[in-house]
Amino acid sequence: MKSIDTYKFEGKKAIIRVDFNVPLDENFVVTDATRIKMAIPTIKKVLAEGGSAILMSHLGRPKGVTAKFSLKHIIYKIEELLGAKIKFADDCQTADKQAQELKPGEVLLLENLRFYAEEEGKPRLAEDATETEKAAAKVAVKTNQKEFVKKLASYADCYINDAFGTAHRAHASTALIADYFPADKMFGYIMLNEIKAVDNVMRNSEKPFTAIVGGSKVSTKITIIENLLDKVDNLILGGGMTFTFIAAEGGKIGSSICETEMFDVAKTIVKKAKEKGVKIFLAEDSVVADKFAPDANTKIVDSDKIEDGWQGLDIGPKAIAQFADVIANSKTVLWNGPAGVFEMEAFSAGSKAIAKAIADATTNNGAFSLIGGGDSVACINQFGYADKVCYISTGGGAMLECLEGKVLPGIAAIQK
Ligand code: AMP
């Protein structure tokens, strides 16, 4: 495996899988260009070394060629952020000539990969397709996928994967294509930074290591929690899942969100944590509301003494103080999932306090802090602490799978 920092790009064509799946408004204006902005250093590195770049990405979830999902809409934004004009191939499978004619320093953007079913390798079927048709389509798309990948690979001398957001998918452009470049495949800077950040918490964490796992349900976080039990010293559980744990031990949780079918799982987690010497922290008190609404009546009560008709929507002040203290004394902090319904001002104090505690631990205690997962990323941005933590992951689903301990196909394809 080569490194983007030492690879000789001079005179070489690099095909780069980027994640340009950016949001567009009804006039096709890019409303958040973060993903494009973040990929620029990798592209510039190739160009600065005398190479040329062929960019490939998906946009949205088209079911075939769909004008709305054309990557031509974002050309203006790439040019603006790159500070140079780029070329466009309006079909990712017939770009041979444009790729061949690409000169050092030039950039060619391929049209949306997902205009072809072969990118994901999943057949697109009519709803009334018979079982026989389904089986035949499955075989066909897998067969055609080989040609699809081969064509993309034929455009370039080397392959760079810099799309962390799709690294958990074994798609043509994220994994299969790597086989065509056994000695000329590498990660771009986004991928390198994400991998390093995950390594810092999951393999090389400095102790004490505290993970804060929140969100609405235990069921969606169970694999992450189980994986973390082998690594952390402290596990702070927040958000709606708190109440499944409390109810499982016989606490009164009123009408708080609860997964009764997860009681055994919750009990097992607590038992395993004890065996492994991991301290579990559950909110001692909660902000409860008489309805799930921003203008609900609220009060603060012990989390295991919530009256009927009331539901816990945020952690209370005692919990905030305790959690902040644990975080302040940590050397590694991982945050996934909010402590409450942070989207409503009345129930955002807990998540805001956690964001601040993580920022303080980073600044004052030299802790390594990783914010991984969609809603915690939204929290850290919303509360203004984005530049005060060590790393904010760019990939929702991909980061979740890393925290679950899975090896992502996009990473494995480069490393194998
Ligand atoms: P998840 O997608 O599982 O990470 O959950 C994130 C969602 O959990 C956010 O939209 C929060 O509003 C929600 N959430 C957090 N705490 C609670 C709670 N106590 N009750 C209901 N929903 C919650």
Boltz pocket constraint, residues with backbone or C-beta under 6 A from the ligand:
constraints:
  - pocket:
      binder: B
      contacts: [[A, 214], [A, 215], [A, 216], [A, 217], [A, 220], [A, 238], [A, 239], [A, 240], [A, 241], [A, 257], [A, 312], [A, 313], [A, 314], [A, 337], [A, 338], [A, 339], [A, 340], [A, 341], [A, 342], [A, 343], [A, 375]]
      max_distance: 6.0
